[in-house]
Every structure is written in C-alpha cells, then in structure tokens.
Amino acid sequence: MPTMKTGQSKWLLAAAILVLTFLAYQPVWRAGYIWDDDVYVTRNPMLTETDGLRNIWFSTHQGSQYFPLVYTTLRIEHRLWDLNPLGYHLVNVLLHSLDALLVWAVLRRLALPGAWLAAAIFALHPVHVESVAWITELKNTQSTLFYLLALLAWMKFTDKETVRPWRFYTLALLLHALALFSKTTACTLPAALVLVLWVRSQPIGWRRLAQVVPFLVLGIAMGSVSVWWEGHLGHYQGNYFAFGGLERLLIASRAVWFYAVKLAWPTNLMFSYPRWQINPRSPLQYLWLIGCVAVTLVLWWRRNQWGRGCAGAVIFFAATLSPVLGFIPLYTFRFSFVADHYQYLASIGLIALVAALISRQAGAWHLGFPAQCALSLTLLLVLGVSTWRQARVYQDSETLWRDTVTKNPGSWIAHCNLGAELENLGRPSEAKEHYEQALRIEPGCAEAHYDLGNSLARAGRFEDAIQHYEQALRLINSDYPRTFNNLGIALYRLGRLSEAKERYEQALQIKPDYAEAHFNLGVVLERLGKSKEAMGQYEEALRLKPGLAEAHYNWGLALENAGNTPEAIRHYEQALRIKPDYPEVQNNLAWLLAAHAPSEGGGPVRAVTLAERACSLTTNSAFAYLDTLAAAYAAAGRFYNAVPTAQKAIELARAAGQQQAANEIAIRLELYRSGHAYHESTSTPTSGNP
C-alpha cells in the first residue's frame, strides 16, 4: 500500500479501518448471547449486586478466572444497556477497531512497511471473529488495547528525544497492569518490550533489562494467580491435564503451525476444533517440532539479508502464543488444544510480516499507485466478506453449536451445548439425542451425564436421571454441588426424602452459599415435619439470593401452616413483587385475603384480582384456583359470580377424581347460595388450598 504523507490522509485511512470493520461485523449487530456469556453477563450477580464491584476485585468468586477489569467494564455496560446484547457487541467491535488502529501506530513507530495494510488485515481477518463476536471475549479486545498502548508508551520512553521519559515508563507499567487485569496472557509484554528494542537496533544492556523487571514481576504474579484460580475452580481434574513435558512440546509445536496455517488460509473456521491425539511414539508427530526448529535456523541464517523485522515478527507470534500452547494446562484442553481467539494478539506478528512482504514486492515489481490500491482492496474485500460470513455463525447459541457439530461431529462439548440450547427452546427430544451422542463420543463426559440427567428429570424419568447424576459424580470426584442438588431433587420427586436431604447437605458442604440448595433442603425439612428448621433454610436462601421468589412462597406456606397469617401474607406479597405472575402465590394469597376478615389481614377486593389472575394463568383448569376465586367473589359480596364458579370447581374436582375436594367445595357452595361468605372458622378449606 502506498505511503500517505499528510495528516488528512492518516485520518481518512483511520476512518476507513473503522468503517470497514463495522461493516464486516454487521451480522453481530443483531446477534445475541452464546455459551458462557451467561456466566459473564446475563446471570452474573457481580454486575448487579451492591457489593458486586468489591467481589469482582477482592473475592475468590466462581466466575471463570480472575478478570477484574473485564467484569468491571461489563458492570458499567450493564448499567448503560442492561441485557440488550447490541450494546455489548458494539463495544467489542469498537475495541477491535481501536486495536487495529493501534497496530498501525505500533508498526509505523517500528518503521515497518505496509503498516496500514497490516492494520486493515488485522481488522478484517476472519480468524478474529471469535474474539469480536463473542461478548465474553471482551477479554481479548480490551487486553490487547492496553497491551498495544503499553508498547507505544515504552517506545516513547526509550526514544532519546523524549522529554521526561519516566512519565511514559510509569504509564507503560500502568497499562500493563490494566492489560493483565483484562487477560493474563498479557504477561508476554516483557518479551515484547525487549523485542521492540532489538528490532529498533537499540542497545539492550543491564540498565534496560532492569527496567523490564517490574513488568516481568507483574506478569509472573498475575500468571500465578491464574494458575491458582484454575485450580480453585477445579479445572485441572482428570487425565486431560496429565501430559508430560514431551507431550506438551508436541502439542505446542503443532499448535504453532495450526495458527499460522489458519492465518494464511482461514477456511473451515469453527468454534471448537477436533482435539488431536498425542503419541510420542509416532515419528510423524515430530514433523511439527522439526518444522519449528527449521524455521528458527533459517531465520538465524538469513538474519542479515532479511533484517530484524522478519525475525521479530515470527518471534512475537510465537512468544505471545506461548501461554496458550500447552505448557500451562488450560481448561479448554479437555475438548480442543486450539481456539481462534487464542491467537488474537499473536496474529499481529505474522500479519505484519505478510503486509511488509506485499508492500516490498509491490515496490520490487514497480506497481503504480492504482495497482497497489487494487491489490490491497481485493485482499481486504476477500477478508471482509469472509468475516461477514463467519460473523453470521455467532447469531445465537443454536446457530453456533449447529455449525460446530456440522464441521466437527466428534465434538462432545458441541453436542452437549447444542442439547442444552435445544432444551431451553423447548425441544427436549432433540436435546436428549445430542446428550446421548456426546456420551457415545466421550463416555467419561461428566457434563453430558449431568445434562442428560436434567433432561430425564424434566421428563419425569427420575430413576434414570438419578443414574446419570451418580455417574457424573463418580467422574468428577464427587465435587460438583449442582449435581448433588439436582440428584436431591430427583430423589425428592420419588419420595425418598431422607436421601434427598443428604444430597442437599452434601451440596452445601461443598458450596455453603448455594441458595437453591438451602431452599431445597428447606422443602425437604418441611415435608419431614421440621417446619422451624425449614424456615431457617428459607431465611438463609433469601439472605444469599433475595430474588428467590420460591423461597418466599415456601416460607409463607410454612408460616401459614403454623397459623401465622400476617407473616405468611407478607412473604407471599414479597414473592409476587419478585415474580408477579406466580399462580401458586396468587392463589394462596387470594385464599388468605378472602378467608379472613379485614381485621385479620383480609382483603376481598384484592383477593378477587389475584384469584382471577391465577385462574387466567392456568386457563381456568385448576379446580383449587376456581375454589379460591369463588371464595373471593363471596367475600366481596359477588354471590352471583361465586355460585357458578364454585359449581365449575366441583365439576373439575370430580373429573380429576378428587371427590373429597368436590364435597368440601359443595359445602362452601351452600354458604354462597344462602348469601354468606366463607371464613376459615366457618368450615374446612379445600384440600387443594393451604
């Protein structure tokens, strides 16, 4: 690409990168959330709770690794546009555009030819779609922003002409910290700082190396935190991470070539690539390592002819990839050794090299300005269209996982996640097929057993569900609180209350702040006749999760059974504030308001409103709710409505084989016919009501 000399031209070229990037990523404007976006955004309490910011920075939370600045950014975004995915996607695209502009700025400072073309290729390369279209990968776009700014500050610091250079040193150190707080792979910055000095032919003495040490200390510290955090989350369990040194070297050498090939020929991109088998006994697996050694020797041999920029680009590529090559175990190695988003930052090295070669070759061929523009625009058009097409894959979870299982049918995690998405979409039979396929691919997949157990439990097949939950627990060393909790639910549904209680208690031993397990334990204790203990569990569940409407409902039910009507009403009211369309609560609260005098907390007018809504939500098909509505009409003096409503309730009760309930409603019906309302002291309530 020809060099632009004027300031106006620079602004036009910068604007071109911004416009082209936003056009290429136009499909994500309408995209939603995928995979672990729920952990980061849609169901992340740290984005909404009053003490969320403190927890983001100073607690050992379970929200993936320690990315406090990413969570802080997401918290700000949540305040701005709540859960509208458009805002999150546009921020990612904007950050990616700014990263491309910073690539241009860094390469220009390094005096590398084709700097603008490299930036444009970086902006439009389809291998980066995963980092830009996936909201969670704000980690990449934000970390790279601070990483490149730190490089620019370092270059300013090391320039001899800079006045008061230590300001820029301090700034570079601060920017490095921000990059690390966004993603720990920014720990490679110290190597990049030394590489910049070498490419610029600046002396690298002990004084310069000493200046790099604080950056190195920061990187090692954050790297150690990440390794500990992965262990804290339990991500290093199983044979997936039991690789020896030679095996890790084979993984790393093959991964380097994989990423280089995807940059050179970005076809068949997928969210989860096949996980290749590692066998140190196979001579063919050493070809990748031999290739890496050969490239290193050739670069050294031709260092004087090719210049430092060529070697520097390759070194940057390999060095910035190093944290994700397998020397340090990663959770994702369970299903794949590579991922497109792992080379987001590293790709700058090879992209810069290719852009420089194109620029120099164009000069060697004496191509004029129009020809150079045509060549560059053709390349960018091809990349931009490829990016646009790839971005469409990220429209939603179903689209993403269907694309993955099509391209990689052996991906058990893709089948698991597609099953979960189909389950959410109300297609349980399709979901079950994918769970079973995941288990055919990977019989030892605890997640597939867990998900299949959930699917079977929803279908009412609790015995089968229990088998899969127990198998999941055997595979993960009994350290999975959700599985214990769901196993408890299945046992509860089968009436095995003592066993269910034990499972909930096991879940709470692992995760004492598990609100749902406290709630479920309360339900079991209530059934076991331990109402006081049950209310204690409901109280703890609400302390941990104030928005748990079910806990308010059950607590209210326990209080009502204990004869504490005012407190029961208070908890029912709270449940409805959290979940307005909660028919069970509407019915129970309406019953209390209808069956008690105003002096006892009753309220017939509101009782009618609540009971009508409960009946509407259940399409007037629940005889107990119609019984409540009849009582509410009578309490409000609307006996002309109460009588036919009670008659309808009797018909439904008899049709359901509930003759006792029908008889009880009939007793109340006689009251309504004689112009009297029902009160708790007058008769016995229907068995369908509390």
N, C-alpha and C positions, 0 to 999 in steps of 0.2 A: 504494500500500500504506500503510495507516495507520502512524503512528509509534509505536514501542514505547518506553516510558519507563523501565521497570525493568531492573536488571541481569539479573534472572532471564529476562526476555523476550529480552534480547540473546543469552543463552546458548542459549535454545530456538531462536531464529532461526538462530544459527550451526550448531547441531546439525542443523537442518532442511536447510541447504545441504549439509552433509557427507553426510547420509543420502540425499538426493535425487540427489546426484552419483554416489555409489557404486551406487545402484540403476539409474540411467540407463546407467552404464557396465558393467553386469553382464555383457554379452557378452564383454568383453575379459578377464574372469577366466579364460576357457578359451582365449584366443587365443594364437597362437604368435608367431614372428618373421616379419618381412616385409622385403623389398628390402635396404637397406644395414644392417640390424641385424647382418648377419654381420661387416661392417667394424667396427662399434662394439662388438659383444658376442661373438657366437658364435665368431668366428675372429680375435679381436683379441689378439695376443700381449702387448700392453701391460697387459692385465688380469691376466695370469698370470705373466709373467716376473719374476724377482727385481729386475731393473733397470727394470721397467715404469714405475714412478712417475717415475723420472728421465727416461725417454724421453717420457712424457706432457708434462712441463713444459719440458724443455730440449733436445729433439731435433726436427729438421725431418722428422718422420715423414710417411708417406703416408696416414695415417688421416684422410681428409677434412680440414677446416680445423683451425685451432688452437682447440680447445675443451677446454683442460686440466682445468677443473673438472668438466665433464661426464664426461670419461674417468676422472677420479678417483672421482667418485660411482659410475660403473659398475664400477670396480675394487673398491670396497667392497661393492657389491651382489653382485659375482661371488663374493667371499669368503663372503657370507652365504647365497646360494642357488644358487651355481654357475650352471648354464644353465637352471634352471627358469624359464620365462617369466612365471609367475604373479607372482613377487616383483617383477620389473621393471615389470609392468603396474600392480600395486597402488601402487607408489611414484609412478608417473606420475599415477594417479587421485588419490592423496592430495595431491600437489603442486598439481594443478589445483584441488582443493577449497580448499586453503590460499590459492591465488591469488584465488579468488572471495571468500574472507573478507577478504583484503587490499583487494580492490576496494571492498568495503563500507566498510572502515575509511577508505580514502582519500577516498571520496565523502562520507562523514559529516564528515570533517575539513574538506572543502570546502563543507559545508553545502548540498549539492545534494539536492533532494527525490528520493524514490524510490531511495535508496541501496541498501537491502536488495534491492529488486526488481531493480535493475541487477546486483547480485552474483549473484542467483539465475539471471537470464537468462544471464549470462556462464558460470555453471557448467553450464547445461543446453543451451546453444546448439549445434546440430549442426555448425556450421561449425568447431567446436573439436575434433571427434572425431579429425581427422587428427593434431593435436598431442598428444592424450592417448592414443589407441590405438596409436600408432606409437612403439615403445620409443625409437628414435633421437631422437625429438623431446622427449626429456628436456631438450634444449637450450632449448626454448621454456618449458616449465613451470618449470624451475629458474631460468632467467634472469629470467623475469617475477616470480618470488618475490622475488629480490634487488632488482629494479628498483622494485617497489612498496614494499618495506621502505625503500629509499633515499629514495623520495618522502616517506614518513612521517617519517623521520629529518630530512629537510630542512625539513618543515613545523614539526617540533618546534624545530629550530634557529632558524627565522625568527620563531617566536612570541615576543612581548615578555615573556611571563610565564615563559619557560623559565629555570631556574637553570643556570648553567654550560653555556650553549648550545653551546660549541665541542666538547663531547663528542659532541653529535649531528651536528655538521658532520663530524668525523672518522669517525663511524660511517657517515654517508651516503656519504662518499668510499670507505670500505672496501667497503660494499655495492655501490657502483657498479662497483668493480673485480671483485667476485665475479660480478656480472651480466655484465660483459664477458667474463670468463673462461668463462662458460657459453655466451654467444652474442653475437657482435659487434654485432648490431643494437641492443643496449642502448646504443649510442653516442648515441642520441637523447635520453638522460636530461637533458643540459644544457638542451635546449629545453623539456623538461617542467618543469624547475626554475623557469625564468623564467615559464612559463605559469602555474604554481601561484601565483607572486607576483601575476601580473596578475589572475587570477580572484579572488583574495582581496583585491584592491584594495590591495595593499601597495606601497610605493614601490620603484621599480626604478632605483636610482642607480648611480653608478660603483662604489661600495663593494660593492653586491650583485653586480654583473656581475663584479667582480674575484673574488668568492667562487665564481662559476660557472666561472671559467677553468680551475682544476685538473681539474674534471670534463670540460671540453671537451678538454683536453690528453690525458687518459686515453682518451677516445673516439676522437680522431684517431689516437693511437698504435695502438690496437687495430684500428681500421679499416684503417690502413696495413698492419698485419701480415696482416690477412685478404686484402687485395688482393694482397699479395706471395705469400701462401700459395696462393691460387687459381692464380696463375701458376706457382708451384713445382710444383703438381700437374698442370700442363698443361691447365687448364680453359678457357683463353681462346683456344684454337685454332679456326680455321675462320671461315666467313662469318657464323656465328651471332652473333658479337660485333662485327661491323664496321658498327654503326649510327652514323649521325651524330647531332648534337645535336637536330635537329628530329625525327628518327625516335624518339629516346629520349623526347622530350617527348610525342609522340603515344602511345607505349606507356604512359608514366606516367599520363597523363590518363585513358586508357581503363581502366587497371588500377584507379584510384581508384574509378571508377563500378562496375566489376565487383565489387569488395569490398563496396561499400555495398549493392549490389543483393542479393548473397548473404547479407548480414546481415539485410536486410529480408525476403527471400523465399528461405529456404535450401532450395531444391529442386534435384534433379539434381546433387547434390554428387558429385564424383569425384576420384580421386587424381591424375589428370593431365588437365588441361583442354586443349581444342583450342588450338593456337597460331595466333592470328590473323595475317593478312598486314598488313604496314605499307607504306602507299603515300602518301607526302607529296603526291602529285599529285591524290589523291582528296579533293574538298571534304568528303565525308561524314565522313571520318576526323577532321576538326577539330571535329565536334559535341561530342565528349567534352571537348576543351580549352575550347571555348566554354562548356560547362556548368560546368566548374570555375571559370572566371572569373565567370560569372553568380552562382554560389553565394557566391563571395567578396564580390562587390559587394553582394548582398542582405544578407549578414551585417553588412557595414560600415554599410549604410544603416539597418538595424534594430537596431544595437548598443545603443541606449539603451532601446528598448522590450523587447527580448528578453533583455537582460542579458549579462554576460560569460560566464556558464556555457555558453550555447548556442554562442557563437563558440569558446570554449575547447575544447569537446568536439570540434568539427569540426577545429580546428587540431591537437589531439592526434592525432586519427585520421590526418590527412594527414602530420603530422610523423613519427610513429612508423612509418608505412608507407614513408617516403622512401627508406630504404636498399634496399628490395626492389622499387622501382617501375621500375627500368631505367636510372637514371642511372649506377649502378655495375653492370657486367655480372655476371651470375650464371650458374653452370654450368647450372642448370635451364632457362635461356632457350633451350637447344638444342631443347627439346621443348614448353615452355609458358612464357608470360610471367607466369602467376599460379599460386598454390597456396594452399589453405585455410590451411595453417599459417603463411603469411606474415603474416596479419592477426590472429594470436592476441592480441598485446599491443594493437595498434591498435584492435581492435574495442571495447575498453573505452570509447573516446570516444563512438561512436555509440550503443552500448548504454546508456550513462549518459544521453545526450540523450533517447532514447526512453523510458526509465524515468521521467525527470523530467517529460516531456510527459504520460505516462499518469497520473502522480501528480497533477499540476496539473489535468489535465482532469477527473479523478475528483472533485477538490475543487470545480471550477467547476460540475460537474453535481450537486453536493451528494449524492454517493453515500454511503450509510452504510457502516459497517464491514463488515457481511456482504457487501454488493455489491462493495466493493473487494476483499475476500478472494476472492470467487468469480471476479472478473475476472482477478486476478493468478494464481490457481491454474489457471484454464483455460489461460491463456497458457503457464504453466510446464509443464502437462501435455502440451500440444501439442509444445513444445520437447523435453521429456524423452522422449516416445515417438519423436520424430524422431531424437534422439541414439541411443536404444537400437537403432533400426533401422540407422542408419548405422554404429554400432559393430560390428554383425554382419558388415559387409563386410571388417573387418580380422581375421577369424578366422585366416587364413593367406594365404600369397602367392598360391596359385592362386585363392582366392576374390576377393582384392583385384584381381588383374590381369584376371580374367574380368569382373568388374564394370566395370573401366575400359574394356576393349575393347568391351563392350556399349554403354556410354554414349558412348565416344569411339573409334569403329572406326578412325579415322585416326591413332591414336597409335602411332607406330612403336616407342617405348620400351616401351609396354604389351605389344605383340606380342613384342618381344624378351624381356622379363622373364617373360611367360607361357610362352614357349618354353623358357626356362632352367628354370623350375619344373617343367614337364612332363618335361623331360629328367631332372631329379633324381628324378621319380616313376616313371621307367622307361617313359615313353611317347614314345619318340624320333620316331615318325612324326608324331604331333600336334605335337611341338615343331618339327620341320622345317617344317611348314605355316606356323607363326607366324613363324619366321625369314624365310621367303620372302615372307610378307605384309609384314613390316617393310621388306624391301628393295623391294617394289613401291611402298610409300608413300614411302620415303626411300632411293633408290638409293645415296646417298652416306653411308649409315649404317655407319661402321666397326664398331660393336658388333655389328650384325646379320651382317656378313660374318664377323666373328670367331666369333660363336656358331654360325653355320651351318657354318663350317669345323670347329669342335669336334664338331658333330653328325655331320657326314660322316666325320670321322676315327674316331669311335666305331663307325660302321657299317662301317669298313674301306675307305671310299672315299677313300683318301689323295690320289690325284691331284686329285680335285675339291676336297678340303679345302685343298690347297696353293694352288689358285687363289683361294679366298676369303681365306685368310690373307694372301696377297700383295696382294690388293685392299685389305684392311683396312690394311696397312702403307702403301700409297700414299695412302690417305685421311687418315692421321694422321701424316704426315711422318716415317715410319719411327722413331717414338719410343715404341714400345709393347712393352716387354720380354716380356710374356706371349705376344704374337703371335709374336715371334721364337722363343720357346721351343717353342710348340706347332707352329709350322712346322717346327722342327728335329725334333720327334717324328715328324711325318708323313714327312719325308724319311728319317729313320732306319728307319721301318717299310717304306719302299720300297727299303731297302738303299743309299741314296745317302748314305753315311757322311760323306764329306768336306763335302758341302753342309750336312748336319745339324750337323756340328762348327762350321762357320762361323756358322750361325744361333744356336747356343747362345752362342758367343763374342760375337756382336752383342748378345744379350740381356744378357750380363754387362758389356759396355761401358756400357750404359745403366743397369743396376742391379747393381753389383758384389756386393751382399748377397743376391742371388737364389739361395736354397739349392737349389731344384728345378733351376735351370739348371746349377748346379755338378754336381749329381747326374747329370743327363742328359749333360752333357759327359763325365763320368767313364765312363758306359756306352759312349759312342761311342769314347772313347780305348781302353777295354778291347777293343772289337771291332777296333780298328785295331792291336792288339798293343802298346799303350803302357800296360802294367799299372802301372808306377810312377807315371806321370802321372795315371792313372785314380784310384789310391788317394789321391793328393794332392787330387783334386777331391772324392772322397767325404769325406775328412777336413774339407775346407772346408765342404761342405754340412752336415755334422754340427755343426761349430762354430757355424754360423749357425742351424741348426734341429736341436737334439739329438733331437727326437722323430721324425726322418725314418727310419722303420724300413727303408725300401727302401735307403737308403744303407748302413746296417749290413749288410744282406743282400748287396749287391753287393760291398762291401769284403771281407766274409767270403769270397765266391766268388773274388775276385781273390787273396786270401791262400791259399785252398785250392789254387787252380791253381798258385800259386807254391811249394806244398809246406809252407806254414806252418800246419799243422793246429791247434796250440793257439790261435793268434791268430784263425784262422778260426772256431773254436768260440766264442771269446769274443765275436766280433761277431754270430754267429748267436744266441747267448744274449741279447745286448743287444736285437737286433731282436725277439725273442719277448717280452721284458719290455715293449716298447713296443706290440707288436701280437701278442697271444697266439695268435690264430687266423690264422696266416700259413702256409698249407700248404707253400709253396716252402721256407721256412726250416725248418719242422718236418721236411720230407723230407731236406733236405741235412744238417741237424744229426744226424738219426737215422742217416743213412748213415755219417757220420764216427764216431759213437759205436758203431755196430755193426761197422764195418770196421776198427777199431783196438783193440788190446789196452788194457786199463785203464792200463798203464804209459805208453801213448802218448796218454792222454786219453779212451780209450773208456769206454763205459758201457752195456752191453747192456740192462739193465732200463729205463733212461730211453729208450733207443733204441726199444724196443717201444712205450712210451707215446706218444712223439712220432709214430712211423710210423703207429700206429693212428689217431691224431687226424687226421693228414694224409689218410689214406685215407678216413676218415669225412667230412671236409670236401669231398672230391671224389667222394663216393658210390662209392668203390671202382672208379672208372672209369679211373684213370691207371695204366698198366702200370708206369711207373717207380716210382711210390709203392708199389705192391704188391711190386715187386722189393726195395725198401728194407725193407719190412715183413718179407718172407721172410728177408732177411739179419739183421734184428734178432732174429727168432724163433730163428734158428740160433745167433746169438751168445749168446742166453740159454739155449741148450740145449733149446729147444722145437722139435725137428725135426718132430714130428708136426703142428705148425702151419706150419712153414716149407715143407714139401713141397707141400701143396695151394695155399698162397699163391703159391709160385713157378709152379706149373702154371697158375694163373689169370692171372698176369702174362704168361706165354708166349702164352696164348690171345689176350689183349688186344693184345699187341705184333703178333702175326701178323694180327689183324683190322685193325690200323691200317697194315698194310703195312711194318712195321718188322722185317724178317726178321733183320737183323744183331743188333738188340737182343734178339730172341727167342732167337737162338743163344747170346748171352752169358749170358742168364738160365738157359738149359738147362745150361750148364757149371756154374753155381753150384748148380743143382738136383741134379746128380750128387753134389756135395760134401755137401749136406744129407741125401741118401739114404744116404750112407756114414757119417753121423754126424759130419761136420766142418763147422765154421763158415767163413764166407768172411772173408778178411782182404785188405787192399789188396795185400800182397806175394804173395798166392796166385794171383790171376787179374786180369783186367781188368774194371773196373766197367762196368755197363750204360751205354750212351750217353745214356740218359735221366737218369742221375745225374751229379753233378760228378766 
